[in-house]
Amino acid sequence: MKEKEKVMSDVISQVKAVLTEAKGGLTQATVARESGLSEPVLSALLAGNYNGAVAKNENNLKKWLATRARTAETRRRTGHQKPVWQPLPTADSIMDVLRTAQSLCRWGMVYEGAGVGKTVTAKHYQEEGSNVWILTACPFRNSETAVLQSLMKVLGLEFANRTRAQMSEAIEAKFTGTKGLLIIDEAQYYSDRVLNGIRILAEGRVGVVLLGNDVVRTRMSDLRTLSAMNPVWSRVISPLRIFTASPADIAQYLKAWGITDAGIIREAKKIIPTSTGALRTLESVVMQGLSLASVDNEPLSLAHFKEAWKTLEGMEGVVAQ
């Protein structure tokens, strides 16, 4: 029993050491979420005064430590840090749409290409600007009430016990005078009625930009919805259709990873435009290639890059079907 208690105490010591070494970069709240514990339980365990199921909770922490170690090893093997948002040519074009919609209080659209940076660019624009809100549509939350509640939450408004009419009024009041921008990501999941409702709430108050797949565009010419959606489409002044990442995007993205090998860049320009995920696929190929190179104890080579692509190519084919 004493030996068991000693092992469990070692687990707590290791967790404390991780928190200390992180120097504020890791909080008890994060550890609690990642390990499946509540914050009060974790706090009591670390303080040594928890009287509940100690063994069970410390076992969860032991698993968390093991997972954290495996993650660190994987990152070490890649040898590179994933680059933050980059001002790629396509990203600059997306930024122009966002700026125009906000400045003129009108609607914009960026649609089609998967993995070209729509979402990450929107988040960067939000971080850099003021009064920018991102509402991510979801097929599980696309009723009118659910959309209003999601929008209230994004705007930092309390929606409990409020009717749809009351939520609509609160949103209009929040928008008024802000000269802000509402970005709707995955916009293809919202109905024509919902988009028209958002049009009314935003009218003359904020700009709106729709991000999504090709469904966002095809609805513009669908005879079944054309008359209902004309009030929305007539307000779109900056539509941007992106098919895939450009050669310039690919080269600049690789350089952000610290990859300047001409052969790799040339190969990437050839294969990535044919992929289903563009820069997202390129990121996966790079990470897999770096892992392979680490196993060989070598820098990333064209051979590693090609092998990584071959590994992922089968899945690309499945997705494309």
N, C-alpha and C positions, 0 to 999 in steps of 0.2 A: 504493500500500500504506500509506504513511504517513497519507494522508487517511482511509482506512478505519479505521486504528487510532485516529485522532483521534475519528472518529464513535463508535466503540465506547467509547472513554474517556469521551465525553460522556454516554453511557448510564449508565455506572457513576457518574459525577458526579451525574446526576439522581436516581438511586436513593438515593445517600448524602444528597442534599439533602432528599428526601422523608422519609427516616428521621429526619433532624435536625429538620425542621419538625414532625414528629409528636410530638416531645418525650415519647417513651415510649409513645405511643398506638399505635404500629405497631412490630412486632418483625421481626427478620430471619427468624425462623421463619415468620411470617405471609407475608412477601414470598416466601419460598421456596415455600410451599405454593401460593400464588396464581399464581405464575409457572411452576410445574412444575419447579423446581430442587430439589436436595437442599440442606440447610443447609450442609454442608461446602463444596459447590461455590460457593454464594453467598458464604460467608464468604471463601473464597479469591479470588474475583473482586473483592470489595470491597477486599481487602487488596492486590490487584495481584500475587498470586503463584500464580495458577492456570495450570497448564500443559496443560490439556486443550483441548476444543473451545470456545475462547473465543468465536468468532463466533456459533456456534449458541446458546450460553447467553445471550450478551448480546442476541441477537435476541429470545429469549424475554422478557428483561427489558424490551426496547423495547416489545413487545406489552403487557406488564403495565402499563407507564407509560401507554400509550395507552388501555387499558381503564379504568384508574383515573381518567384525565382525563375520559373520557366519562361515567363514573358521577358524578363531581363536578359536571359540567355538568347532568346530569339532575336531581340533587338541588337544584342552584341554581335550575333552572327551576321546580321545584315551590314553592320559597320557604318550605317548611314542613318541620319535623322530624316524622317519624312519632312519635306519642305512645307513651309507655311504657304498661304495664298501667294500666288505669283501674278504679276501684271502681264500675263500672256496676251497676245493680240486678240484672241477671242474674248478673254476676260475684259479687256478694254472696251470691246464693242458692247458687251453686256452692261458694263458700267455706264456707257453713254445712254443706253435705253433707260436705266434707272434714274440717272440725273435728269434726263429730259422729262420723264413722267413726273418727277417730284417738282421740278422747276416750273412746269407749265400746268401742274395740277390736272393732268390728263392720264390716259391709259397707255400702257406699253405691253408688249408681248415678247417673250423669248421662248422658242419652242423647238421641238423635235430631238436634236442630238442628245443621246445619253452619255453621261460621263464627260461632258465638255466644260464643266465648271459652273453651271448655272447656280446651284445651291451655295457652293463655297464663295462665289463672287457676291451673291446676295448677302451672305453673312458678313463678308468683308465690308461691303457698302454700309451695312447696319452699324458695324463697329466704328467706322470712320465718320458717320454722319449723325444727325440728330433727328428725332421724331421719325424713325424708320422701324416699322413693325413687320415681322415675318409670320404669316399664318400658313401653316402646312396643312393642306387638305388631306383627308384620310377617308377611304371608303367606309370605315366603321363609324365615322363622325360627320356624315354629310347631310343629316336632316337639318331643317331650318333652325330648330332650337339648338341642336348641337353646334352648328356653325356659329351662331350668335354667342353661345357660351365660350367656345374656343377663342373667338375674337375678343370677347370681354377679358378673358384670361391673358391674352397676348398684350392687351392694352393696360393691364394692371388694374382692372375694375372688378368689383365684387358682383357676382351674378346669382348667388344663392337667393331663392325665393323671389326672383324677379320674373315678370312675364316677358314675352317676346317684345311687346310694345315698349316696356320699360327699358329693356336691354338696348333696343334700337335707339331710343332717345338718349341713353347714356353714351352710346358709341358716337352718335352725331355730335354731342356736346364735347366729347373727348377730341374728336377730329377738328372741330372748329378752331380756326386761328393758328393751327400748328404748321401749316404748309408742309405737312409730312408726306410719307410714302408708305402705302400698304403693299407688301409683296406677298402674293399668293403662290406658294410653291405647290407642285403637284396639282395644278389647277384643273386638270382633266377630271378630277373626282367630284367637282362641284356641278350641280345642275344649273340649267339656264335660269331657273327661278332664283336660286341662291345668288348667282352672279349678278342678276338684275337687282336683287335686294341690296347687295354690296354697292352696286352703282349708285343707288339712291342715297345710301348712307354716306358715301364718299363725295358725292357731287358738290363741286365748288369748295371742298374742304381739304382733300388730300388727293395725291396721285395714286394710281393703282397699276401694278405690273403683274401679269400672269406668267408664271413659269411652268412648263410642262412638256408633255410629249406631243406628237403630231395631232392628237385628238383635239388639242386646244385650237389648232388652225382649221381642221376639217369641219368643225362645228360652224365656222364662219360661212361656209357655202352649203350647208345641209338644209335642203328645202323644208324639212320638218321643223327646224328651229330658227330659220332665217329671220322671219318677222319678229319673233320674240327676242332675238339677240341683236337685232339692228341697233337698238339704243346703246348697247355695249360696244359693238364693233365700230360704230361711228365715232366713238371717243378714243379709239386706238390710233395714236399718231406716230408710234415708233415700233412697228413689228420687226422682229429679228428672227430669221430662220437659220438654224445652225445644223448642218448635216453631221459633221464630225470635227475632230481636232485638226487644225491646219499643220502643215510641215513646220512652220515657225513656232507654233504652240509646242510641238513635240520636242524640237531641238532645245527650246528655252527651258522646258520642264525638266529634261534630262540634265541640263547644266545646273539647274537648281538642286539636283541630287548630287552634284559634283562629278557627273559623267560627261566627259568631253571626247571620248573615243569616237572617231569619225565613222568607223565601221558599225558601231552600235547605233549611232544616230541615224545612219543611212538605213539600217535594217528596221529600226523603229518607224521611220517615215514610210516604209514599204508596208509593214504589217498592221500598224495601229489604225490607219483609216479604214481597214477592212474588218476591224473588230466591232463587237457590239457595245463596248464600254468606253472607247476612246481613251482619255487620260486615266480613267479609273482602271482600265485594263493595263495600261502602260505602267501604272503604279504597282499592280500585282506582278507583272513580269519583272520589273526592276527588283522588287523585294525578294521574289523567288530566285532571281539570278544572283543577287548578292548573298543569299543564303547558300546557294550551291558553291559560289566562289569561296565562301568562308570555310566550307567543308574541305575544299581543296587547298585551303590556306594560300589563296591567290587573290589578286585583285579581280574585279569583274571584267570578264573578257567577252568578246563577241560569241564565243562558243557557249559560255554560261547563259548569255542572253537568249540565244537560239534554243537552248535546251529548256529554259524556263518557258519560253513561248510555246514550245512543243507540248509541254505539260499542260498548259492552259488552253491550247488550241481546241482540244476535244470538247471542253466545256463550252467554248465559244460557238462551236458548231451546233451543240445541243440547244443553246439559247437562241441561235439564229433561226432554227427550224420553226 
